[in-house]
Amino acid sequence: RGATFGEMGAFGLTDVRTATARAAANGGLVACACVKGLAIVQALRQFPRAQRSMVGYFRAQEARNHATEQQRKEWLLTIAVPALGATQLFSGCSQEFLHEVAVTLAETTHEANKVIASSGSSSSSMLAFLSGTGELLAANGSKVGSFKVGSTFGEVSVLGLFSCWMGTVRTTSPCRILEVAQSSLKRALEETASSGLSEGLRRLVADRHDQVARGIPLTALPWLGADASEASVRAVSLVSEKVLLQPGQLWTPTPDDGPAGPFL
Protein backbone atom coordinates (compact mmCIF):
# COMPACT_ATOMS: atom_id res chain seq x y z
CA ARG A 1 0.00 0.00 0.00
CA GLY A 2 1.33 3.41 -0.96
CA ALA A 3 3.95 2.07 -3.37
CA THR A 4 4.39 3.69 -6.79
CA PHE A 5 5.49 2.36 -10.16
CA GLY A 6 6.34 4.02 -13.45
CA GLU A 7 7.44 7.43 -12.20
CA MET A 8 10.07 7.75 -14.90
CA GLY A 9 7.55 7.49 -17.71
CA ALA A 10 5.04 9.80 -16.04
CA PHE A 11 7.67 12.53 -15.73
CA GLY A 12 8.85 12.09 -19.30
CA LEU A 13 12.26 10.71 -18.29
CA THR A 14 11.86 7.48 -20.26
CA ASP A 15 9.44 6.03 -22.78
CA VAL A 16 10.20 2.36 -22.06
CA ARG A 17 9.16 0.23 -19.06
CA THR A 18 12.17 -1.42 -17.43
CA ALA A 19 10.20 -3.97 -15.38
CA THR A 20 6.84 -5.72 -15.14
CA ALA A 21 4.45 -5.28 -12.22
CA ARG A 22 2.02 -8.10 -11.42
CA ALA A 23 -0.50 -8.45 -8.60
CA ALA A 24 0.51 -11.08 -6.05
CA ALA A 25 -1.28 -14.40 -6.49
CA ASN A 26 -2.55 -14.50 -2.91
CA GLY A 27 -2.72 -10.77 -2.21
CA GLY A 28 -6.39 -10.23 -3.03
CA LEU A 29 -7.85 -7.48 -5.22
CA VAL A 30 -5.44 -4.65 -6.03
CA ALA A 31 -6.72 -1.08 -6.48
CA CYS A 32 -4.44 1.36 -8.31
CA ALA A 33 -4.68 5.03 -9.29
CA CYS A 34 -3.30 5.86 -12.74
CA VAL A 35 -1.82 9.35 -12.94
CA LYS A 36 -1.52 10.48 -16.56
CA GLY A 37 1.81 11.92 -17.61
CA LEU A 38 0.16 14.87 -19.34
CA ALA A 39 -1.36 16.11 -16.09
CA ILE A 40 2.04 15.92 -14.37
CA VAL A 41 3.80 17.71 -17.22
CA GLN A 42 1.30 20.59 -17.08
CA ALA A 43 1.75 20.90 -13.32
CA LEU A 44 5.54 20.94 -13.58
CA ARG A 45 5.43 23.67 -16.22
CA GLN A 46 3.70 25.85 -13.68
CA PHE A 47 6.28 25.01 -11.00
CA PRO A 48 9.73 24.75 -12.70
CA ARG A 49 11.62 24.73 -9.39
CA ALA A 50 9.78 21.58 -8.33
CA GLN A 51 10.59 20.05 -11.69
CA ARG A 52 14.35 20.50 -11.24
CA SER A 53 14.39 18.94 -7.77
CA MET A 54 12.16 16.02 -8.78
CA VAL A 55 14.24 15.16 -11.84
CA GLY A 56 17.27 14.68 -9.58
CA TYR A 57 15.28 12.51 -7.22
CA PHE A 58 13.92 10.28 -9.95
CA ARG A 59 17.31 9.86 -11.58
CA ALA A 60 18.61 8.53 -8.27
CA GLN A 61 15.51 6.32 -7.92
CA GLU A 62 16.14 4.92 -11.39
CA ALA A 63 19.63 3.87 -10.33
CA ARG A 64 18.28 2.22 -7.17
CA ASN A 65 15.62 0.38 -9.19
CA HIS A 66 18.26 -0.89 -11.59
CA ALA A 67 20.38 -2.17 -8.70
CA THR A 68 17.35 -3.95 -7.22
CA GLU A 69 16.57 -5.60 -10.56
CA GLN A 70 20.16 -6.80 -10.89
CA GLN A 71 20.12 -8.25 -7.36
CA ARG A 72 16.87 -10.05 -8.14
CA LYS A 73 18.28 -11.53 -11.35
CA GLU A 74 21.41 -12.66 -9.51
CA TRP A 75 19.31 -14.29 -6.77
CA LEU A 76 17.22 -16.17 -9.33
CA LEU A 77 20.29 -17.35 -11.24
CA THR A 78 22.52 -18.37 -8.33
CA ILE A 79 20.11 -19.33 -5.53
CA ALA A 80 16.46 -19.94 -6.45
CA VAL A 81 16.81 -21.86 -9.71
CA PRO A 82 19.66 -24.13 -8.48
CA ALA A 83 17.75 -24.83 -5.25
CA LEU A 84 14.66 -25.92 -7.18
CA GLY A 85 16.68 -28.03 -9.59
CA ALA A 86 18.28 -29.88 -6.68
CA THR A 87 14.93 -31.06 -5.27
CA GLN A 88 13.52 -34.48 -6.09
CA LEU A 89 10.30 -32.96 -7.40
CA PHE A 90 11.96 -30.68 -9.96
CA SER A 91 15.10 -32.67 -10.79
CA GLY A 92 15.43 -33.04 -14.54
CA CYS A 93 13.27 -29.99 -15.34
CA SER A 94 14.61 -27.43 -17.81
CA GLN A 95 16.24 -24.19 -16.66
CA GLU A 96 13.48 -22.28 -18.45
CA PHE A 97 10.77 -24.02 -16.44
CA LEU A 98 12.65 -23.67 -13.14
CA HIS A 99 13.07 -19.93 -13.81
CA GLU A 100 9.34 -19.56 -14.45
CA VAL A 101 8.60 -21.27 -11.12
CA ALA A 102 11.16 -19.17 -9.25
CA VAL A 103 10.33 -15.78 -10.75
CA THR A 104 7.38 -15.20 -8.39
CA LEU A 105 9.08 -16.63 -5.29
CA ALA A 106 10.98 -14.98 -2.46
CA GLU A 107 13.01 -16.38 0.39
CA THR A 108 12.21 -15.75 4.06
CA THR A 109 14.51 -15.78 7.07
CA HIS A 110 13.67 -17.38 10.41
CA GLU A 111 15.35 -17.46 13.79
CA ALA A 112 16.16 -20.68 15.60
CA ASN A 113 13.38 -22.53 17.46
CA LYS A 114 10.59 -21.07 15.33
CA VAL A 115 7.65 -23.10 13.98
CA ILE A 116 7.29 -22.37 10.26
CA ALA A 117 4.66 -25.04 9.49
CA SER A 118 2.09 -26.50 11.90
CA SER A 119 0.73 -30.02 11.61
CA GLY A 120 -2.88 -30.04 10.41
CA SER A 121 -2.98 -26.42 9.24
CA SER A 122 -3.93 -25.75 5.63
CA SER A 123 -1.18 -25.67 3.02
CA SER A 124 -0.72 -25.54 -0.74
CA SER A 125 3.04 -25.06 -0.89
CA MET A 126 6.42 -26.72 -0.45
CA LEU A 127 9.30 -25.53 1.76
CA ALA A 128 12.94 -25.77 0.66
CA PHE A 129 15.82 -25.13 3.06
CA LEU A 130 18.35 -22.71 1.53
CA SER A 131 20.40 -22.56 4.73
CA GLY A 132 20.17 -23.67 8.35
CA THR A 133 18.63 -26.73 9.98
CA GLY A 134 15.25 -27.81 11.29
CA GLU A 135 13.30 -30.72 12.70
CA LEU A 136 10.06 -32.48 11.82
CA LEU A 137 7.65 -33.08 14.68
CA ALA A 138 4.67 -35.43 14.80
CA ALA A 139 1.28 -34.28 16.08
CA ASN A 140 2.22 -35.43 19.60
CA GLY A 141 5.39 -33.31 19.54
CA SER A 142 7.90 -36.13 19.11
CA LYS A 143 10.75 -35.65 16.64
CA VAL A 144 10.44 -37.84 13.56
CA GLY A 145 12.91 -36.24 11.16
CA SER A 146 15.39 -33.45 10.52
CA PHE A 147 16.14 -30.89 7.80
CA LYS A 148 19.30 -29.32 6.43
CA VAL A 149 20.36 -27.40 3.32
CA GLY A 150 18.57 -28.93 0.33
CA SER A 151 15.81 -30.56 2.39
CA THR A 152 12.20 -30.06 1.32
CA PHE A 153 8.83 -30.56 2.95
CA GLY A 154 5.31 -30.34 1.54
CA GLU A 155 5.66 -31.82 -1.94
CA VAL A 156 2.25 -33.45 -1.56
CA SER A 157 0.70 -30.04 -0.86
CA VAL A 158 2.27 -28.21 -3.80
CA LEU A 159 1.06 -31.04 -6.06
CA GLY A 160 -2.48 -30.72 -4.67
CA LEU A 161 -2.44 -34.23 -3.17
CA PHE A 162 -3.00 -33.09 0.41
CA SER A 163 -4.23 -29.72 1.65
CA CYS A 164 -2.65 -29.72 5.13
CA TRP A 165 0.86 -29.84 6.56
CA MET A 166 1.56 -33.48 7.46
CA GLY A 167 3.83 -32.50 10.34
CA THR A 168 5.25 -29.53 12.21
CA VAL A 169 8.49 -27.95 10.99
CA ARG A 170 10.57 -26.14 13.59
CA THR A 171 13.92 -24.48 12.96
CA THR A 172 16.90 -25.52 15.07
CA SER A 173 19.18 -22.77 13.77
CA PRO A 174 18.73 -19.52 11.80
CA CYS A 175 17.25 -20.52 8.42
CA ARG A 176 16.54 -19.18 4.97
CA ILE A 177 13.47 -20.83 3.44
CA LEU A 178 12.15 -20.83 -0.12
CA GLU A 179 8.39 -21.46 -0.20
CA VAL A 180 7.06 -22.77 -3.51
CA ALA A 181 3.34 -22.10 -3.86
CA GLN A 182 1.04 -24.31 -5.93
CA SER A 183 -0.03 -21.19 -7.84
CA SER A 184 3.60 -20.59 -8.91
CA LEU A 185 3.85 -24.15 -10.22
CA LYS A 186 0.59 -23.83 -12.15
CA ARG A 187 1.62 -20.49 -13.63
CA ALA A 188 4.97 -21.89 -14.77
CA LEU A 189 3.23 -24.82 -16.48
CA GLU A 190 0.97 -22.36 -18.30
CA GLU A 191 3.74 -19.91 -19.27
CA THR A 192 6.23 -22.42 -20.69
CA ALA A 193 5.94 -24.92 -23.53
CA SER A 194 5.68 -27.69 -20.98
CA SER A 195 2.91 -30.00 -22.16
CA GLY A 196 5.19 -32.95 -21.37
CA LEU A 197 5.74 -31.63 -17.85
CA SER A 198 2.02 -31.10 -17.34
CA GLU A 199 1.29 -34.66 -18.41
CA GLY A 200 4.13 -35.96 -16.24
CA LEU A 201 2.81 -34.19 -13.15
CA ARG A 202 -0.70 -35.41 -13.91
CA ARG A 203 0.56 -39.01 -14.03
CA LEU A 204 2.55 -38.47 -10.84
CA VAL A 205 -0.57 -37.30 -8.99
CA ALA A 206 -2.64 -40.21 -10.38
CA ASP A 207 0.05 -42.74 -9.42
CA ARG A 208 0.28 -41.33 -5.91
CA HIS A 209 -3.50 -41.62 -5.46
CA ASP A 210 -3.24 -45.24 -6.59
CA GLN A 211 -0.44 -45.85 -4.08
CA VAL A 212 -2.61 -44.50 -1.28
CA ALA A 213 -5.62 -46.61 -2.28
CA ARG A 214 -3.48 -49.79 -2.31
CA GLY A 215 -1.33 -48.90 0.70
CA ILE A 216 1.86 -49.24 -1.33
CA PRO A 217 4.67 -49.71 -0.35
CA LEU A 218 3.92 -51.02 3.16
CA THR A 219 1.25 -53.52 2.01
CA ALA A 220 3.84 -54.97 -0.41
CA LEU A 221 5.93 -56.15 2.55
CA PRO A 222 4.45 -59.58 3.41
CA TRP A 223 6.09 -59.79 6.82
CA LEU A 224 4.54 -56.48 7.93
CA GLY A 225 0.85 -57.32 7.45
CA ALA A 226 -0.09 -53.68 6.84
CA ASP A 227 -3.71 -52.73 6.18
CA ALA A 228 -4.29 -50.22 3.35
CA SER A 229 -7.21 -48.69 5.28
CA GLU A 230 -5.01 -47.61 8.20
CA ALA A 231 -4.25 -43.89 8.33
CA SER A 232 -0.54 -44.41 9.05
CA VAL A 233 -0.17 -46.77 6.08
CA ARG A 234 -1.90 -44.28 3.78
CA ALA A 235 0.30 -41.45 5.06
CA VAL A 236 3.44 -43.39 4.15
CA SER A 237 1.97 -44.14 0.71
CA LEU A 238 1.33 -40.43 0.16
CA VAL A 239 4.98 -39.46 0.56
CA SER A 240 6.59 -42.55 -1.05
CA GLU A 241 8.22 -42.21 -4.44
CA LYS A 242 7.99 -44.85 -7.15
CA VAL A 243 11.17 -45.41 -9.17
CA LEU A 244 10.80 -46.91 -12.65
CA LEU A 245 13.80 -48.84 -13.99
CA GLN A 246 14.35 -50.14 -17.52
CA PRO A 247 15.91 -53.60 -18.08
CA GLY A 248 19.65 -53.38 -17.43
CA GLN A 249 19.39 -49.92 -15.88
CA LEU A 250 21.44 -49.28 -12.74
CA TRP A 251 19.88 -47.55 -9.75
CA THR A 252 21.95 -45.75 -7.14
CA PRO A 253 19.86 -45.39 -3.97
CA THR A 254 19.77 -42.01 -2.24
CA PRO A 255 22.53 -41.86 0.40
CA ASP A 256 21.55 -41.76 4.06
CA ASP A 257 23.30 -38.43 4.50
CA GLY A 258 21.26 -36.78 1.71
CA PRO A 259 19.02 -33.75 2.34
CA ALA A 260 15.98 -35.99 2.89
CA GLY A 261 17.73 -38.36 5.32
CA PRO A 262 17.73 -42.18 5.19
CA PHE A 263 15.27 -44.01 2.92
CA LEU A 264 13.80 -47.50 3.19
C-alpha positions as CSV (number, residue, x, y, z in Angstrom):
1,R,0.0,0.0,0.0
2,G,1.3,3.4,-1.0
3,A,4.0,2.1,-3.4
4,T,4.4,3.7,-6.8
5,F,5.5,2.4,-10.2
6,G,6.3,4.0,-13.5
7,E,7.4,7.4,-12.2
8,M,10.1,7.8,-14.9
9,G,7.6,7.5,-17.7
10,A,5.0,9.8,-16.0
11,F,7.7,12.5,-15.7
12,G,8.9,12.1,-19.3
13,L,12.3,10.7,-18.3
14,T,11.9,7.5,-20.3
15,D,9.4,6.0,-22.8
16,V,10.2,2.4,-22.1
17,R,9.2,0.2,-19.1
18,T,12.2,-1.4,-17.4
19,A,10.2,-4.0,-15.4
20,T,6.8,-5.7,-15.1
21,A,4.4,-5.3,-12.2
22,R,2.0,-8.1,-11.4
23,A,-0.5,-8.4,-8.6
24,A,0.5,-11.1,-6.0
25,A,-1.3,-14.4,-6.5
26,N,-2.5,-14.5,-2.9
27,G,-2.7,-10.8,-2.2
28,G,-6.4,-10.2,-3.0
29,L,-7.9,-7.5,-5.2
30,V,-5.4,-4.6,-6.0
31,A,-6.7,-1.1,-6.5
32,C,-4.4,1.4,-8.3
33,A,-4.7,5.0,-9.3
34,C,-3.3,5.9,-12.7
35,V,-1.8,9.4,-12.9
36,K,-1.5,10.5,-16.6
37,G,1.8,11.9,-17.6
38,L,0.2,14.9,-19.3
39,A,-1.4,16.1,-16.1
40,I,2.0,15.9,-14.4
41,V,3.8,17.7,-17.2
42,Q,1.3,20.6,-17.1
43,A,1.7,20.9,-13.3
44,L,5.5,20.9,-13.6
45,R,5.4,23.7,-16.2
46,Q,3.7,25.9,-13.7
47,F,6.3,25.0,-11.0
48,P,9.7,24.8,-12.7
49,R,11.6,24.7,-9.4
50,A,9.8,21.6,-8.3
51,Q,10.6,20.1,-11.7
52,R,14.3,20.5,-11.2
53,S,14.4,18.9,-7.8
54,M,12.2,16.0,-8.8
55,V,14.2,15.2,-11.8
56,G,17.3,14.7,-9.6
57,Y,15.3,12.5,-7.2
58,F,13.9,10.3,-9.9
59,R,17.3,9.9,-11.6
60,A,18.6,8.5,-8.3
61,Q,15.5,6.3,-7.9
62,E,16.1,4.9,-11.4
63,A,19.6,3.9,-10.3
64,R,18.3,2.2,-7.2
65,N,15.6,0.4,-9.2
66,H,18.3,-0.9,-11.6
67,A,20.4,-2.2,-8.7
68,T,17.4,-3.9,-7.2
69,E,16.6,-5.6,-10.6
70,Q,20.2,-6.8,-10.9
71,Q,20.1,-8.2,-7.4
72,R,16.9,-10.1,-8.1
73,K,18.3,-11.5,-11.4
74,E,21.4,-12.7,-9.5
75,W,19.3,-14.3,-6.8
76,L,17.2,-16.2,-9.3
77,L,20.3,-17.4,-11.2
78,T,22.5,-18.4,-8.3
79,I,20.1,-19.3,-5.5
80,A,16.5,-19.9,-6.4
81,V,16.8,-21.9,-9.7
82,P,19.7,-24.1,-8.5
83,A,17.8,-24.8,-5.2
84,L,14.7,-25.9,-7.2
85,G,16.7,-28.0,-9.6
86,A,18.3,-29.9,-6.7
87,T,14.9,-31.1,-5.3
88,Q,13.5,-34.5,-6.1
89,L,10.3,-33.0,-7.4
90,F,12.0,-30.7,-10.0
91,S,15.1,-32.7,-10.8
92,G,15.4,-33.0,-14.5
93,C,13.3,-30.0,-15.3
94,S,14.6,-27.4,-17.8
95,Q,16.2,-24.2,-16.7
96,E,13.5,-22.3,-18.5
97,F,10.8,-24.0,-16.4
98,L,12.7,-23.7,-13.1
99,H,13.1,-19.9,-13.8
100,E,9.3,-19.6,-14.4
101,V,8.6,-21.3,-11.1
102,A,11.2,-19.2,-9.3
103,V,10.3,-15.8,-10.7
104,T,7.4,-15.2,-8.4
105,L,9.1,-16.6,-5.3
106,A,11.0,-15.0,-2.5
107,E,13.0,-16.4,0.4
108,T,12.2,-15.8,4.1
109,T,14.5,-15.8,7.1
110,H,13.7,-17.4,10.4
111,E,15.4,-17.5,13.8
112,A,16.2,-20.7,15.6
113,N,13.4,-22.5,17.5
114,K,10.6,-21.1,15.3
115,V,7.7,-23.1,14.0
116,I,7.3,-22.4,10.3
117,A,4.7,-25.0,9.5
118,S,2.1,-26.5,11.9
119,S,0.7,-30.0,11.6
120,G,-2.9,-30.0,10.4
121,S,-3.0,-26.4,9.2
122,S,-3.9,-25.8,5.6
123,S,-1.2,-25.7,3.0
124,S,-0.7,-25.5,-0.7
125,S,3.0,-25.1,-0.9
126,M,6.4,-26.7,-0.5
127,L,9.3,-25.5,1.8
128,A,12.9,-25.8,0.7
129,F,15.8,-25.1,3.1
130,L,18.4,-22.7,1.5
131,S,20.4,-22.6,4.7
132,G,20.2,-23.7,8.3
133,T,18.6,-26.7,10.0
134,G,15.2,-27.8,11.3
135,E,13.3,-30.7,12.7
136,L,10.1,-32.5,11.8
137,L,7.6,-33.1,14.7
138,A,4.7,-35.4,14.8
139,A,1.3,-34.3,16.1
140,N,2.2,-35.4,19.6
141,G,5.4,-33.3,19.5
142,S,7.9,-36.1,19.1
143,K,10.8,-35.6,16.6
144,V,10.4,-37.8,13.6
145,G,12.9,-36.2,11.2
146,S,15.4,-33.5,10.5
147,F,16.1,-30.9,7.8
148,K,19.3,-29.3,6.4
149,V,20.4,-27.4,3.3
150,G,18.6,-28.9,0.3
151,S,15.8,-30.6,2.4
152,T,12.2,-30.1,1.3
153,F,8.8,-30.6,2.9
154,G,5.3,-30.3,1.5
155,E,5.7,-31.8,-1.9
156,V,2.2,-33.5,-1.6
157,S,0.7,-30.0,-0.9
158,V,2.3,-28.2,-3.8
159,L,1.1,-31.0,-6.1
160,G,-2.5,-30.7,-4.7
161,L,-2.4,-34.2,-3.2
162,F,-3.0,-33.1,0.4
163,S,-4.2,-29.7,1.7
164,C,-2.6,-29.7,5.1
165,W,0.9,-29.8,6.6
166,M,1.6,-33.5,7.5
167,G,3.8,-32.5,10.3
168,T,5.3,-29.5,12.2
169,V,8.5,-28.0,11.0
170,R,10.6,-26.1,13.6
171,T,13.9,-24.5,13.0
172,T,16.9,-25.5,15.1
173,S,19.2,-22.8,13.8
174,P,18.7,-19.5,11.8
175,C,17.3,-20.5,8.4
176,R,16.5,-19.2,5.0
177,I,13.5,-20.8,3.4
178,L,12.2,-20.8,-0.1
179,E,8.4,-21.5,-0.2
180,V,7.1,-22.8,-3.5
181,A,3.3,-22.1,-3.9
182,Q,1.0,-24.3,-5.9
183,S,0.0,-21.2,-7.8
184,S,3.6,-20.6,-8.9
185,L,3.9,-24.2,-10.2
186,K,0.6,-23.8,-12.2
187,R,1.6,-20.5,-13.6
188,A,5.0,-21.9,-14.8
189,L,3.2,-24.8,-16.5
190,E,1.0,-22.4,-18.3
191,E,3.7,-19.9,-19.3
192,T,6.2,-22.4,-20.7
193,A,5.9,-24.9,-23.5
194,S,5.7,-27.7,-21.0
195,S,2.9,-30.0,-22.2
196,G,5.2,-32.9,-21.4
197,L,5.7,-31.6,-17.8
198,S,2.0,-31.1,-17.3
199,E,1.3,-34.7,-18.4
200,G,4.1,-36.0,-16.2
201,L,2.8,-34.2,-13.2
202,R,-0.7,-35.4,-13.9
203,R,0.6,-39.0,-14.0
204,L,2.5,-38.5,-10.8
205,V,-0.6,-37.3,-9.0
206,A,-2.6,-40.2,-10.4
207,D,0.0,-42.7,-9.4
208,R,0.3,-41.3,-5.9
209,H,-3.5,-41.6,-5.5
210,D,-3.2,-45.2,-6.6
211,Q,-0.4,-45.8,-4.1
212,V,-2.6,-44.5,-1.3
213,A,-5.6,-46.6,-2.3
214,R,-3.5,-49.8,-2.3
215,G,-1.3,-48.9,0.7
216,I,1.9,-49.2,-1.3
217,P,4.7,-49.7,-0.3
218,L,3.9,-51.0,3.2
219,T,1.3,-53.5,2.0
220,A,3.8,-55.0,-0.4
221,L,5.9,-56.1,2.5
222,P,4.4,-59.6,3.4
223,W,6.1,-59.8,6.8
224,L,4.5,-56.5,7.9
225,G,0.9,-57.3,7.5
226,A,-0.1,-53.7,6.8
227,D,-3.7,-52.7,6.2
228,A,-4.3,-50.2,3.4
229,S,-7.2,-48.7,5.3
230,E,-5.0,-47.6,8.2
231,A,-4.2,-43.9,8.3
232,S,-0.5,-44.4,9.1
233,V,-0.2,-46.8,6.1
234,R,-1.9,-44.3,3.8
235,A,0.3,-41.5,5.1
236,V,3.4,-43.4,4.2
237,S,2.0,-44.1,0.7
238,L,1.3,-40.4,0.2
239,V,5.0,-39.5,0.6
240,S,6.6,-42.5,-1.0
241,E,8.2,-42.2,-4.4
242,K,8.0,-44.8,-7.1
243,V,11.2,-45.4,-9.2
244,L,10.8,-46.9,-12.7
245,L,13.8,-48.8,-14.0
246,Q,14.4,-50.1,-17.5
247,P,15.9,-53.6,-18.1
248,G,19.6,-53.4,-17.4
249,Q,19.4,-49.9,-15.9
250,L,21.4,-49.3,-12.7
251,W,19.9,-47.6,-9.8
252,T,21.9,-45.8,-7.1
253,P,19.9,-45.4,-4.0
254,T,19.8,-42.0,-2.2
255,P,22.5,-41.9,0.4
256,D,21.5,-41.8,4.1
257,D,23.3,-38.4,4.5
258,G,21.3,-36.8,1.7
259,P,19.0,-33.8,2.3
260,A,16.0,-36.0,2.9
261,G,17.7,-38.4,5.3
262,P,17.7,-42.2,5.2
263,F,15.3,-44.0,2.9
264,L,13.8,-47.5,3.2
